[in-house]
Amino acid sequence: NGFKGLVSATGAGALAMTREFQPSVMTLDIYLPDMEGWRILERLKGDLATRHIPICVVSTDDSRQRALDSGAIGFLPKPLQSMDVVDEALAQLYQFADRGAKKLLVLMASSPLRDEYLSCLDGDTQIELASSAQAARALLAEGGIDCLVTDGKTAGFGPEDVIETQENRSLFRQLPIVLYCETGSPAAVQWRRGHSAFALREAHNLARLLDATAFFLHRGTAAMSEQERQSVQAIYDAQRVLEGKKALIVDDDMRNIFALATVLDDQGMAIVSADNGRDAIRLVREDPGIDIVLMDIMMPEMDGIATMKEIRKLPRGKSLPIVAVTAKAMKGDREKCIEAGAWDYLSKPVDTAHMLSVLRSWLCK
């Protein structure tokens, strides 16, 4: 189907390859040996550097709605019925990745906000502006629409119209919808009723509208206009997802612990630390409040590799995010860290902005 393929049997391995190769698309199983695929989806969609990557979830059918709501571009149910289904899905993924301009249908009443919204969108977005329910239905029936943005105020157009026009659309890709409305408005109630048939995000201001649009069109920050980029970054920075979370920092050098703790404390995180592997294992065993571990690899006696292996044997160790902190981002070192149980890695000297991005994407919900 035109792709060059990379294969990973583990989530951590996939994350390492994602950073190294910047894939055009990804297919993702939910039941992986080292972590649930949902954690991978949350990790990639929670990071501005990777959330634009189109991800197709391959899992049992009851996972479809969660996958689409979480930002997956498509869904293939297991067991796969035939190779024809796979070929069709891959062909659509290739077509989406290869197509420069994404097609956006906007069905909103004329207003200063709509005008400002349209002016903020970058030129590589193909905008179809509908002024009536009939026009919107016709454009949807033609196909090729990647996302619908509506304010829910157009007479004669509701979620049932989207469902009807999507009957001929591949089940692999359902239409995502951004609803601009006030909290608790009748339009919000109406569109939520049809939510099980499509992915829906509500936006209550211009910044949220731009962010949700970019999210569903799988637009990276490099492709955004300056206004889009500023809006998305402002929302991302304002989401204090780290506040109240607890991090365990493991390092035999107290200067490193202090430097990392200072940055995380500014984000409202609680910090516990250990200067050796055995104390780290004890803290994970005794403290159920630890949300994430930053593990230095080069430590005397019991190094980070051995410590991570032991933590993964603990009852709660399997689901605990562990980020390895390596002196060198060497390929062999990364593989050893992944085999030992690390889900992610940072290289020294630690880039604080990147570290915060990694922590946010693991701890966001």
Disulfide bonds with the S-S distance in Angstrom:
none
